[in-house]
Amino acid sequence: MKTIKIVLLFLIFAAFASLNTLKAQRIAIVDITRVLEQLPDYKEAQKQLDDLAAQWRQEISIEYDQIKAMYNKYQAEQVLLTEDARKQKETEISEREKQAREMQREKFGPEGALFRKRQDLVQPIQERVYASIKTYAEDRGFDFIFDKGGTSGLIFSNSEYDKTEDIIRSLSK
């Protein structure tokens, strides 16, 4: 009987110790995408990027339309051209296509102008948000804050831990 009481007391102590350990880590969840969408300067940056991308897409589209017109003209004149003239026209068309693809890569490629512009406009805003989250976590004693809006892999979260509104309020001060 005494052994059972000792084992039982030990189990109760272990249970309380594990509960205490679980409470030691404070976790919060923030939807960074939603926070960013609430910021007027982020919205303005996104609008600038969208406008710039639309302008560049239109320029590239015009370039491809001109290449298509060159090709159609070549197709119509092909039978009348000498072998050298045909090769010259084909080379011109090929060069224009290569230039258009290069323009597209320079504007929209992984390290292209749109990517660099996005970094210039959006990165300072993101840094401000992350600094606000860090300050929030330090001030309130949170150990972990997860982004539920990104690709963090978070599948379930209790809404009581969502601190998105608090971050939005702290940014608007």
Contacts in CASP RR format, 6 or more apart in sequence:
PFRMAT RR
TARGET T0000
AUTHOR 0000-0000-0000
METHOD contacts of the structure
MODEL  1
MKTIKIVLLFLIFAAFASLNTLKAQRIAIVDITRVLEQLPDYKEAQKQLD
DLAAQWRQEISIEYDQIKAMYNKYQAEQVLLTEDARKQKETEISEREKQA
REMQREKFGPEGALFRKRQDLVQPIQERVYASIKTYAEDRGFDFIFDKGG
TSGLIFSNSEYDKTEDIIRSLSK
24 143 0 8 1.000
25 143 0 8 1.000
25 144 0 8 1.000
26 140 0 8 1.000
26 141 0 8 1.000
26 142 0 8 1.000
26 143 0 8 1.000
26 144 0 8 1.000
27 142 0 8 1.000
27 143 0 8 1.000
27 144 0 8 1.000
27 145 0 8 1.000
27 146 0 8 1.000
27 161 0 8 1.000
28 137 0 8 1.000
28 142 0 8 1.000
28 144 0 8 1.000
28 145 0 8 1.000
28 146 0 8 1.000
28 161 0 8 1.000
28 162 0 8 1.000
28 163 0 8 1.000
29 145 0 8 1.000
29 146 0 8 1.000
29 147 0 8 1.000
29 148 0 8 1.000
29 154 0 8 1.000
29 157 0 8 1.000
29 161 0 8 1.000
29 162 0 8 1.000
29 163 0 8 1.000
29 164 0 8 1.000
30 133 0 8 1.000
30 145 0 8 1.000
30 146 0 8 1.000
30 147 0 8 1.000
30 148 0 8 1.000
30 162 0 8 1.000
30 163 0 8 1.000
30 164 0 8 1.000
30 167 0 8 1.000
31 147 0 8 1.000
31 148 0 8 1.000
31 149 0 8 1.000
31 162 0 8 1.000
31 164 0 8 1.000
32 129 0 8 1.000
32 133 0 8 1.000
32 147 0 8 1.000
32 149 0 8 1.000
32 150 0 8 1.000
33 149 0 8 1.000
33 150 0 8 1.000
34 149 0 8 1.000
34 164 0 8 1.000
34 168 0 8 1.000
35 129 0 8 1.000
35 164 0 8 1.000
35 167 0 8 1.000
35 168 0 8 1.000
35 171 0 8 1.000
36 42 0 8 1.000
36 125 0 8 1.000
36 126 0 8 1.000
36 129 0 8 1.000
37 43 0 8 1.000
38 168 0 8 1.000
38 171 0 8 1.000
39 125 0 8 1.000
39 129 0 8 1.000
39 171 0 8 1.000
41 125 0 8 1.000
42 122 0 8 1.000
42 125 0 8 1.000
45 121 0 8 1.000
45 122 0 8 1.000
45 125 0 8 1.000
46 122 0 8 1.000
48 117 0 8 1.000
48 121 0 8 1.000
49 114 0 8 1.000
49 117 0 8 1.000
49 118 0 8 1.000
49 121 0 8 1.000
49 122 0 8 1.000
52 114 0 8 1.000
52 117 0 8 1.000
53 108 0 8 1.000
53 114 0 8 1.000
56 107 0 8 1.000
56 108 0 8 1.000
56 113 0 8 1.000
56 114 0 8 1.000
59 103 0 8 1.000
60 100 0 8 1.000
60 103 0 8 1.000
60 104 0 8 1.000
60 107 0 8 1.000
63 96 0 8 1.000
63 99 0 8 1.000
63 100 0 8 1.000
63 103 0 8 1.000
64 100 0 8 1.000
66 96 0 8 1.000
67 93 0 8 1.000
67 96 0 8 1.000
67 97 0 8 1.000
67 100 0 8 1.000
70 89 0 8 1.000
70 92 0 8 1.000
70 93 0 8 1.000
70 96 0 8 1.000
71 93 0 8 1.000
74 86 0 8 1.000
74 89 0 8 1.000
74 90 0 8 1.000
74 93 0 8 1.000
77 89 0 8 1.000
78 86 0 8 1.000
78 89 0 8 1.000
81 89 0 8 1.000
105 112 0 8 1.000
106 112 0 8 1.000
106 113 0 8 1.000
107 113 0 8 1.000
107 114 0 8 1.000
108 114 0 8 1.000
109 115 0 8 1.000
128 171 0 8 1.000
129 167 0 8 1.000
129 171 0 8 1.000
132 167 0 8 1.000
132 170 0 8 1.000
132 171 0 8 1.000
133 145 0 8 1.000
133 167 0 8 1.000
135 170 0 8 1.000
136 142 0 8 1.000
136 145 0 8 1.000
136 163 0 8 1.000
136 166 0 8 1.000
136 167 0 8 1.000
136 170 0 8 1.000
137 143 0 8 1.000
137 145 0 8 1.000
145 163 0 8 1.000
146 152 0 8 1.000
146 154 0 8 1.000
146 157 0 8 1.000
147 154 0 8 1.000
148 154 0 8 1.000
148 157 0 8 1.000
148 162 0 8 1.000
END
